[in-house]
């Protein structure tokens, strides 16, 4: 089974939208997801910087700045 993570930061409108999109898509597909604030960890902040939100699928970077819904659905298909 796949797993999605959204790397975010506080007060980020794009992050809020990405979380909303990922929540909806993953709920429809029955895929677990989580979010993590990159500013809570210096290593994550260094890795993701200003590219947030970053969407990870199975621990690998899938995209950043916005959720490309058709592409994410395809990545999560069996």
MOWOHU-V504546 format. One record per helix or strand. SS is the DSSP state (alpha for helix, beta for strand). FROM is the first residue (numbers start at 1). TO is the last residue. If there is no record, write none. Layout:
ss:SS from:FROM to:TO
ss:SS from:FROM to:TO
//
This chain:
ss:beta from:3 to:8
ss:alpha from:13 to:29
ss:beta from:32 to:37
ss:alpha from:38 to:40
ss:alpha from:42 to:51
ss:beta from:54 to:57
ss:beta from:60 to:64
ss:alpha from:69 to:76
//
